[in-house]
Amino acid sequence: MFKFNKEIFSLKLTIANACNLRCRYCFVNKKDDFMDLETAGRAIRFFLASLGKNKMLIVYGGEPLLHPLWPEIILIAEQLADKFQKKLIIGLPTNGILLNKENLLFLKRHKVALSISIDGNRYAHNQNKKFLNKRGTFNYLLRKIKLAFNTLGAENVSALMTIAPNLSKYLYKNFLFIIKLGFSKVHIDPVHGANWSLREKKELILNFYKIADFCFESIKSDRFIFLCPLFNPLTNQWIKKHQSFSCPFYADLEIYPQGEISFSQFLINSSNENIRNQAIIGNIRNNFLMDNYKKCQYNKQCQFCLLNYYKSIEDPKVKGSELVEERNKILEKMNNQISLYSFKDERYTNYYQKSLNLWREIIIS
């Protein structure tokens, strides 16, 4: 294992690019690759051996539950976290279809943060999230969500909302539906690589403002709803502490089934082989990392590193990233308002404290 001088806070470990669904907006190149245990171990070791005490591992796909050895990969992560004396949060996002009592109990025992993909009500969800036979997944998924709530507790399960352009005007309505189901943590992400019209962009931003206002007002009745909690500075004390970090290794690192190292899930899944190759900065299997990353030091130029990485690779799949920036600006405004109110209103103080403890509760020490 090569030595590395940078701190890595989070790693998205794509253990499989296979999937049991065919969502219309999915960008993943489904080649049915599965990461072997040796590659997973190398990747996790590299991640946990890096600087920094607190770590977040996202076990990702495709559909990660399709990997026959996904529990073993989580056990490897736990063992290595103990060896390197790191505090580790493990998250697993899933389309939910393969959830059952047995794997939910495993996630509960090992304090894995579960996120389930649901885009809204039956109409909105079935527009894009379909089985291989093109039938909608909504009815089947609702049963899996109920099982997850009963096993883990609704407060311990997050919702992942992916917003396609044609559904942007229904975002607020679909968000309320998801909250009514029982979710209190919701991550909202606009589709990348889609052709967003100016009208659709405006609709999404307007609806997200309505969602932020709803969450803010809900605090007055002691109803706490957390938006985009995984990487929200308010709900994650470590991200807040290091929010000025600009090095892409800190929170943008991703490793794929064949060991490829990248900073972008969108670029590395490009159908353009040249773009895909440019997006790869190394391979964990042979301990290869491009020299300009392997030996780089923190300096004033770091702030341009990720920007230059994207600018040097032209691909339409980066479309939609500006909407994430707009979403984050709205979140920041809401967070600032909550912080101000926390000085004079106990309900907002309680929300603020709960947000700081949100992920601390599931840390594996």
C-alpha positions in Angstrom: 0.0 0.0 0.0 1.4 3.3 -1.0 1.8 6.1 1.6 -0.5 9.1 1.3 -0.3 12.5 3.0 -3.9 13.7 2.6 -6.9 13.4 4.9 -9.8 11.4 3.4 -13.1 11.9 5.3 -15.5 9.9 3.0 -15.1 7.2 0.4 -17.8 6.0 -2.0 -17.1 2.4 -2.5 -18.9 1.1 -5.6 -18.9 -2.6 -4.9 -21.2 -3.5 -7.9 -22.4 -1.7 -11.0 -25.1 -4.3 -11.7 -28.7 -3.4 -10.8 -32.1 -5.2 -10.6 -33.9 -2.1 -11.9 -33.8 0.1 -15.0 -34.4 3.6 -13.8 -34.9 6.0 -16.7 -32.4 8.6 -15.4 -29.7 6.2 -14.2 -26.2 7.1 -15.4 -24.4 3.9 -14.2 -22.8 1.8 -16.9 -24.3 -1.6 -15.9 -21.5 -4.0 -16.8 -22.3 -6.5 -14.0 -18.9 -6.0 -12.4 -18.6 -7.0 -8.8 -15.7 -5.9 -6.5 -13.7 -8.8 -5.1 -12.8 -8.9 -1.4 -9.1 -8.2 -2.0 -9.9 -5.0 -3.9 -12.5 -4.0 -1.3 -9.9 -4.6 1.5 -7.2 -2.6 -0.4 -9.6 0.3 -0.9 -10.9 0.4 2.6 -7.3 0.1 4.0 -6.1 3.0 1.9 -9.1 5.0 3.1 -8.8 4.3 6.8 -5.0 4.6 6.8 -5.2 8.1 5.6 -5.0 11.1 8.0 -8.1 11.9 10.1 -9.9 10.2 13.0 -13.5 10.4 11.7 -14.5 8.5 8.6 -17.6 7.8 6.5 -17.8 4.9 4.1 -20.6 4.7 1.6 -21.2 1.2 0.2 -22.6 2.0 -3.2 -23.8 0.5 -6.5 -25.5 -0.1 -8.9 -27.5 -2.0 -6.3 -25.0 -2.9 -3.5 -27.3 -5.6 -2.1 -26.8 -7.6 -5.3 -23.2 -8.2 -4.3 -23.2 -11.7 -2.7 -20.5 -10.7 -0.3 -21.6 -7.2 0.8 -21.9 -8.2 4.5 -18.3 -9.4 4.4 -17.2 -6.0 3.0 -18.8 -4.3 5.9 -17.1 -6.6 8.3 -13.8 -5.9 6.7 -14.4 -2.2 7.2 -15.3 -2.7 10.8 -12.1 -4.7 11.5 -9.9 -2.2 9.7 -11.5 0.7 11.5 -10.7 -1.0 14.8 -7.1 -1.8 13.7 -6.5 1.9 12.6 -8.4 3.2 15.6 -10.8 5.3 13.5 -14.4 6.3 14.2 -16.4 5.0 11.2 -19.9 5.6 9.9 -21.0 3.2 7.2 -23.9 4.1 4.9 -25.7 1.9 2.4 -28.0 3.5 -0.2 -30.3 1.0 -1.9 -33.4 0.9 -4.2 -34.9 -1.1 -1.4 -36.2 -4.0 -3.5 -33.9 -6.7 -2.0 -34.4 -5.7 1.6 -35.6 -8.5 3.9 -35.7 -9.2 7.6 -32.3 -10.9 7.6 -30.3 -8.2 5.9 -32.1 -5.5 7.8 -31.1 -7.1 11.1 -27.5 -7.3 9.9 -27.6 -3.5 9.1 -29.1 -2.9 12.6 -26.5 -5.0 14.4 -23.7 -3.2 12.6 -25.2 0.3 12.9 -25.2 0.8 9.1 -27.1 3.9 8.0 -29.7 2.8 5.5 -31.0 5.1 2.7 -33.9 4.0 0.4 -34.5 5.5 -3.0 -38.1 6.8 -3.4 -39.0 9.7 -5.7 -42.4 10.6 -4.4 -46.0 9.3 -4.8 -47.0 6.4 -7.0 -47.2 8.5 -10.2 -43.9 10.3 -9.7 -42.0 7.2 -8.5 -43.2 4.9 -11.3 -42.4 7.5 -14.0 -38.7 6.6 -13.7 -38.1 3.7 -11.3 -39.0 0.5 -13.1 -38.2 -3.2 -13.0 -36.5 -4.8 -16.0 -40.0 -5.6 -17.4 -40.7 -1.9 -17.3 -43.3 -2.2 -14.6 -43.2 0.4 -11.8 -41.7 -0.5 -8.4 -43.9 1.7 -6.1 -46.2 -0.9 -4.6 -43.5 -3.4 -4.0 -41.2 -0.7 -2.5 -43.8 0.5 0.0 -43.9 -3.0 1.6 -40.1 -2.9 1.9 -40.1 0.6 3.5 -42.7 -0.6 6.0 -40.4 -3.6 6.8 -37.4 -1.3 7.2 -39.3 1.0 9.5 -40.6 -1.8 11.7 -37.1 -3.3 11.9 -34.9 -0.3 12.2 -37.3 2.5 13.3 -38.4 5.1 10.8 -36.1 7.7 12.4 -33.1 5.5 11.4 -34.0 5.3 7.7 -33.3 8.1 5.1 -35.1 8.7 1.9 -33.3 9.5 -1.3 -35.3 11.6 -3.7 -34.0 11.9 -7.3 -35.7 14.7 -9.2 -36.1 14.4 -13.0 -36.8 17.6 -14.9 -40.3 16.7 -15.8 -41.2 16.3 -12.2 -39.5 19.4 -10.8 -42.8 21.3 -10.4 -44.1 18.4 -8.2 -41.1 18.3 -5.9 -42.8 20.0 -2.9 -45.9 17.8 -3.3 -43.8 14.6 -3.5 -41.6 15.7 -0.6 -44.8 16.1 1.6 -45.8 12.6 0.5 -42.5 11.1 1.6 -42.7 12.9 5.0 -46.2 11.6 5.4 -44.9 8.0 4.9 -42.7 8.6 8.0 -39.3 9.7 6.8 -37.7 12.5 8.7 -34.3 12.5 6.8 -34.6 13.2 3.1 -31.8 13.7 0.6 -32.9 15.5 -2.6 -30.8 15.4 -5.7 -31.6 16.7 -9.2 -30.8 14.3 -12.1 -27.4 14.9 -13.6 -26.9 14.8 -17.3 -30.5 15.7 -18.2 -31.5 18.6 -20.4 -33.0 20.9 -17.8 -35.0 23.8 -19.3 -34.8 27.2 -17.7 -38.5 26.7 -16.6 -37.7 23.4 -15.0 -34.7 24.8 -13.1 -36.8 27.7 -11.8 -39.5 25.2 -10.7 -37.0 23.0 -8.8 -35.4 26.0 -7.0 -38.8 27.4 -6.1 -40.0 24.1 -4.8 -36.9 23.6 -2.8 -37.4 27.0 -1.1 -40.9 25.8 -0.2 -39.4 22.6 1.3 -36.8 24.6 3.3 -39.6 26.9 4.7 -41.7 23.8 5.6 -38.8 22.2 7.5 -38.0 25.5 9.3 -41.6 26.1 10.3 -42.0 22.5 11.4 -39.5 23.0 14.1 -42.0 25.3 15.9 -44.2 22.2 16.5 -41.1 20.1 17.6 -41.2 18.2 14.3 -37.6 17.8 13.1 -37.0 17.1 9.4 -33.4 17.0 8.1 -32.6 17.8 4.5 -29.7 16.2 2.7 -28.3 15.1 6.1 -25.3 13.0 4.9 -23.3 15.9 3.7 -25.1 18.9 5.2 -22.7 21.0 7.3 -25.4 21.6 10.0 -26.1 17.9 10.5 -22.6 16.7 10.3 -20.2 18.3 12.7 -17.1 17.0 10.9 -18.1 18.4 7.5 -18.9 21.7 9.3 -15.5 21.7 10.9 -13.8 21.1 7.6 -16.2 22.8 5.2 -13.4 25.0 3.9 -11.5 21.9 2.7 -11.1 22.0 -1.0 -9.1 18.9 -1.7 -11.2 16.4 -3.7 -9.6 13.5 -1.8 -11.4 14.7 1.4 -15.0 14.1 0.3 -15.1 13.3 -3.4 -13.1 10.1 -3.6 -14.7 7.1 -5.2 -13.4 3.6 -6.0 -15.0 1.2 -8.5 -15.4 -2.6 -8.9 -12.2 -3.1 -10.9 -10.2 -0.8 -8.5 -10.5 2.4 -10.6 -10.1 5.6 -8.5 -12.0 8.7 -9.5 -13.6 11.9 -8.2 -16.7 11.7 -10.4 -19.3 8.9 -10.6 -20.8 10.7 -13.7 -17.6 11.0 -15.7 -16.3 7.5 -14.9 -19.7 6.1 -16.2 -19.5 8.0 -19.4 -20.1 6.1 -22.6 -17.2 8.0 -24.1 -14.2 5.8 -23.4 -11.8 8.8 -23.6 -13.7 10.8 -21.0 -13.9 7.7 -18.8 -10.2 7.2 -19.0 -9.5 10.8 -18.2 -11.7 10.6 -15.1 -9.6 7.7 -13.6 -6.7 9.0 -11.5 -5.4 5.6 -10.5 -6.2 2.0 -9.5 -6.2 0.5 -6.0 -5.4 -3.0 -7.3 -1.9 -2.1 -8.3 -1.4 0.8 -5.9 -1.2 3.2 -8.8 -2.0 6.9 -8.3 -1.2 9.6 -10.8 2.0 11.4 -9.7 0.4 14.8 -9.6 -2.0 13.4 -6.9 0.3 11.0 -5.2 2.8 13.5 -4.2 0.8 16.7 -4.0 0.8 18.9 -0.9 -1.8 21.2 0.5 -1.2 24.7 -0.9 -3.1 27.8 -2.3 -3.7 26.1 -5.6 -5.8 23.3 -4.0 -9.0 25.2 -4.3 -8.8 24.8 -8.1 -8.0 21.1 -8.2 -11.5 19.7 -8.5 -12.7 22.5 -10.7 -9.8 21.9 -13.1 -10.5 18.1 -13.0 -14.1 18.7 -14.3 -13.2 21.5 -16.7 -10.6 19.4 -18.4 -13.1 16.7 -19.2 -16.0 17.8 -21.4 -19.1 15.7 -21.0 -22.9 16.5 -20.8 -23.3 14.4 -17.7 -22.0 17.2 -15.6 -25.3 19.1 -16.4 -27.4 19.5 -13.3 -24.4 20.2 -11.0 -25.4 23.9 -10.9 -28.7 22.8 -9.4 -26.9 21.0 -6.6 -25.1 24.3 -5.9 -28.4 26.2 -5.8 -29.8 23.5 -3.5 -26.8 23.9 -1.2 -27.2 27.7 -1.1 -30.8 27.3 0.0 -29.7 24.8 2.7 -27.0 27.2 3.9 -29.6 30.0 4.2 -31.9 27.7 6.2 -29.1 26.5 8.4 -28.0 30.1 9.2 -31.5 31.0 10.1 -31.8 28.0 12.4 -28.5 28.9 14.0 -29.8 32.4 14.7 -33.1 31.2 16.1 -31.3 28.7 18.3 -30.1 31.6 20.5 -33.6 32.7 21.4 -35.9 29.7 20.9 -35.4 26.4 22.7 -37.1 24.5 19.9 -34.5 25.6 17.4 -31.7 24.9 20.0 -33.0 21.4 20.3 -33.1 20.9 16.6 -29.6 22.2 16.3 -28.3 19.9 19.0 -30.2 16.9 17.4 -28.6 17.7 14.1 -25.1 17.7 15.6 -25.8 14.3 17.2 -27.6 12.8 14.2 -24.7 10.7 12.9 -22.7 10.5 16.1 -25.4 8.1 17.3 -24.3 5.5 14.7 -20.6 5.8 14.9 -18.7 2.6 15.3 -16.0 3.3 17.9 
